[in-house]
Amino acid sequence: MLALQKGIDPITGRQITDPVLDHCHKTGHVRAVLQRWTNGVFGRLENWASRLGGDTDPVQFLRASADYIEKHRSEPSGVLYPTHKTEAEKRDARNAKARKVRAAARKATPSTDSQGTATE
């Protein structure tokens, strides 16, 4: 089956390096070979969608979820989540933290003069 798929994961389109057989848990039918990580994520999505209850079709739920993500990717609301940080803000926070750690390490380490003698 992996050879028929030319070693490609049908969900991600990437080369499979850690193959597992994906199968329907209701019928037992094997669907394809997937990358282990893809299979794990797919299984969780499928389980969550089937837990919606009522007359919600899991396949319709997953399609609608993809449509929802695409819509908001192309038409963002313009409202940011209150604690959201941009990549630049995250980088600045990491750098500030690293500077603080380096400064504390310099304080804790005795200085030496050009002769190698400890100074205070």
VOZADO-416843 format. One record per residue: residue in three letters; x, y, z of N, C-alpha, C in turn. Coordinates in steps of 0.2 Angstrom, whole numbers, padded with zeros to 4 digits, always signed. Atoms other than C-alpha are relative to their C-alpha. Layout:
N
AlaXYZXYZXYZ
...
REM end
This chain:
120
Met+0004-0006+0000+0000+0000+0000+0004+0006+0000
Leu-0004-0006+0000+0014+0012+0004+0003+0001-0007
Ala-0003+0000+0007+0022+0008-0013-0005+0003-0005
Leu+0006-0003+0004+0005+0012-0021+0000+0008+0001
Gln+0001-0007-0002+0005+0029-0012+0007+0004-0002
Lys-0006-0003+0001+0023+0032-0018+0004+0003+0006
Gly-0003-0002-0006+0028+0034+0000-0002+0007+0002
Ile+0002-0007-0001+0018+0050+0001-0007-0001+0005
Asp+0005+0000-0004+0006+0054+0015-0006+0003-0004
Pro+0005-0003+0004-0011+0057+0007-0004+0006+0003
Ile+0003-0006-0004-0016+0071+0020+0005+0005-0001
Thr-0005-0006+0000+0000+0081+0021+0004+0001-0007
Gly-0004-0001+0006+0008+0077+0004+0007-0001+0001
Arg-0007+0000-0002+0024+0074+0013+0002-0008-0001
Gln-0003+0006+0000+0036+0059+0012-0001-0004+0007
Ile+0002+0004-0006+0031+0045+0025+0007-0003+0002
Thr-0006+0003-0003+0046+0041+0036-0002-0005+0006
Asp+0002+0004-0006+0036+0033+0051-0007-0003-0002
Pro+0007+0002+0003+0022+0023+0042-0004-0004+0005
Val+0005+0004-0004+0006+0017+0051-0006-0001-0005
Leu+0006+0001+0003-0010+0009+0044-0005+0004+0003
Asp+0006-0004-0002-0025+0021+0045-0006-0005-0001
His+0006+0004+0001-0041+0012+0047-0006+0003+0004
Cys+0006-0002-0003-0059+0015+0051-0002-0004+0007
His+0001+0003-0006-0063+0011+0069-0007-0003+0001
Lys+0007+0003+0001-0081+0007+0065+0000-0006-0004
Thr+0001+0005+0005-0079-0004+0050+0006-0005+0000
Gly-0006+0004+0000-0061-0010+0052+0004+0001-0007
His-0003-0001+0007-0057-0005+0034+0006+0004+0000
Val-0006-0003+0001-0039+0000+0030-0001+0006-0005
Arg+0000-0005+0005-0039+0017+0022+0006+0002-0004
Ala-0007-0002+0004-0021+0021+0018+0005+0000+0005
Val-0005+0000-0004-0004+0022+0025+0001+0008+0002
Leu-0001-0007-0002-0001+0038+0035+0007+0001+0004
Gln-0006-0001-0005+0014+0046+0044-0003+0000+0007
Arg+0003+0001-0006+0012+0042+0062-0003+0006+0003
Trp+0002-0006-0003+0010+0060+0068-0007+0002-0004
Thr+0006-0002+0004-0003+0063+0054-0006-0005+0003
Asn+0005+0005-0003-0013+0047+0060-0002+0002+0007
Gly+0002-0002-0007-0013+0053+0078-0004+0006+0000
Val+0004-0006+0000-0019+0070+0074-0007-0001-0004
Phe+0006+0002+0004-0032+0063+0061-0005-0004+0005
Gly+0004+0004-0004-0038+0051+0074-0004+0004+0005
Arg+0003-0004-0005-0041+0064+0087-0005+0005-0003
Leu+0005-0004+0003-0050+0075+0075-0006-0004-0002
Glu+0006+0004+0002-0061+0061+0069-0004-0002+0007
Asn+0003+0002-0006-0065+0056+0087-0004+0006+0003
Trp+0003-0006-0003-0069+0074+0093-0006+0002-0005
Ala+0006-0002+0005-0080+0077+0077-0006-0005+0002
Ser+0006+0005-0001-0090+0061+0081-0003+0000+0007
Arg+0003-0001-0007-0093+0066+0099-0005+0006+0000
Leu+0004-0006+0001-0103+0081+0093-0007-0002+0002
Gly+0006+0003-0001-0118+0070+0095-0006+0003-0005
Gly+0005-0002+0004-0135+0073+0088+0001-0002-0008
Asp-0001+0002+0007-0136+0073+0069+0006+0004-0004
Thr-0006-0003+0003-0119+0082+0066+0004-0005-0004
Asp-0004+0004+0004-0110+0073+0052+0007+0002+0001
Pro-0008-0002-0001-0091+0072+0057+0003+0002-0006
Val-0003-0002+0006-0086+0074+0039-0002+0007-0002
Gln+0003-0006+0001-0097+0089+0037+0003+0005+0005
Phe-0003-0004-0005-0090+0096+0053+0007+0002-0002
Leu-0007-0001+0002-0072+0094+0047+0001+0004-0006
Arg+0000-0004+0006-0076+0102+0030-0001+0007+0002
Ala+0002-0007-0002-0084+0117+0039+0005+0003+0004
Ser-0006-0002-0004-0069+0118+0051+0005+0003-0005
Ala-0005-0003+0005-0057+0120+0036-0003+0006-0003
Asp+0003-0006+0003-0069+0132+0028+0001+0006+0004
Tyr-0001-0005-0005-0069+0142+0044+0007+0003+0001
Ile-0007-0002+0000-0050+0143+0045+0002+0004-0006
Glu-0002-0004+0006-0048+0148+0027-0004+0007+0000
Lys+0004-0007+0001-0062+0162+0028+0004+0005+0005
His-0003-0004-0005-0053+0169+0044+0007+0002-0002
Arg-0007-0002+0002-0036+0168+0036+0000+0005-0005
Ser+0000-0005+0005-0041+0178+0021-0004+0006+0002
Glu+0004-0005-0002-0054+0189+0030+0001+0001+0008
Pro+0000+0000-0007-0047+0192+0048-0004+0006+0003
Ser+0004-0004-0003-0058+0201+0060+0003+0007+0002
Gly-0004-0006-0002-0045+0214+0064+0000+0001+0008
Val+0000+0000-0007-0048+0211+0083+0005-0005+0002
Leu-0005+0004-0002-0033+0204+0092-0002-0003+0007
Tyr+0002+0003-0007-0035+0192+0107+0004+0004+0005
Pro-0003-0004-0005-0030+0202+0123+0007-0001+0001
Thr-0007+0001-0002-0014+0193+0127+0004-0003-0006
His-0004+0002+0006-0008+0189+0109+0006+0004+0000
Lys-0006-0003+0001+0010+0193+0106+0002-0001-0007
Thr-0003+0001+0006+0018+0196+0089+0006-0004+0000
Glu-0006+0004+0000+0033+0186+0084+0006+0005+0002
Ala-0006-0005-0003+0044+0202+0087-0001+0001+0007
Glu+0001-0001-0007+0036+0205+0104+0003-0007+0004
Lys-0003+0007-0003+0040+0186+0108+0008+0000+0000
Arg-0007-0001+0001+0058+0189+0102+0003+0005+0005
Asp-0002-0005-0005+0060+0205+0112+0000-0003+0007
Ala+0000+0003-0007+0054+0196+0128+0005-0005+0001
Arg-0006+0005-0001+0066+0181+0125+0006+0004+0001
Asn-0006-0003+0000+0080+0193+0122+0001+0004+0007
Ala+0000-0003-0006+0076+0203+0138+0001-0005+0006
Lys-0001+0005-0005+0075+0188+0148+0007-0003+0000
Ala-0007+0003+0000+0092+0181+0142+0005+0006+0002
Arg-0005-0005-0002+0100+0198+0145+0000+0000+0008
Lys+0001+0001-0007+0093+0197+0163+0004-0005+0003
Val-0003+0006-0002+0100+0180+0165+0008+0001+0000
Arg-0007-0001+0000+0117+0185+0159+0003+0005+0005
Ala-0002-0005-0005+0118+0200+0170+0000-0003+0007
Ala+0000+0004-0006+0114+0189+0185+0006-0004+0001
Ala-0006+0004+0000+0127+0177+0180+0007+0004+0001
Arg-0006-0004-0001+0140+0191+0179+0001+0002+0007
Lys-0001-0002-0007+0136+0197+0196+0002-0005+0005
Ala-0001+0005-0004+0137+0180+0203+0007-0003-0001
Thr-0007+0003+0002+0154+0176+0195+0005+0006+0002
Pro-0005-0005-0002+0169+0185+0203+0004+0003-0006
Ser-0004-0003+0006+0178+0197+0191+0008-0001+0001
Thr-0007+0001-0001+0197+0195+0188+0003+0005-0004
Asp-0004-0005+0003+0210+0207+0183+0004-0003-0005
Ser-0004+0002+0006+0223+0206+0169+0005-0006+0003
Gln-0005+0005-0003+0234+0195+0181-0004-0006+0002
Gly+0003+0006-0002+0220+0183+0184-0002+0000+0007
Thr+0002+0000-0007+0217+0189+0202-0007+0002+0001
Ala+0007-0002-0001+0199+0190+0208+0000+0007+0003
Thr+0001-0006-0002+0193+0207+0211-0007+0001+0002
Glu+0007+0000-0002+0177+0213+0220-0003+0007-0002
REM end
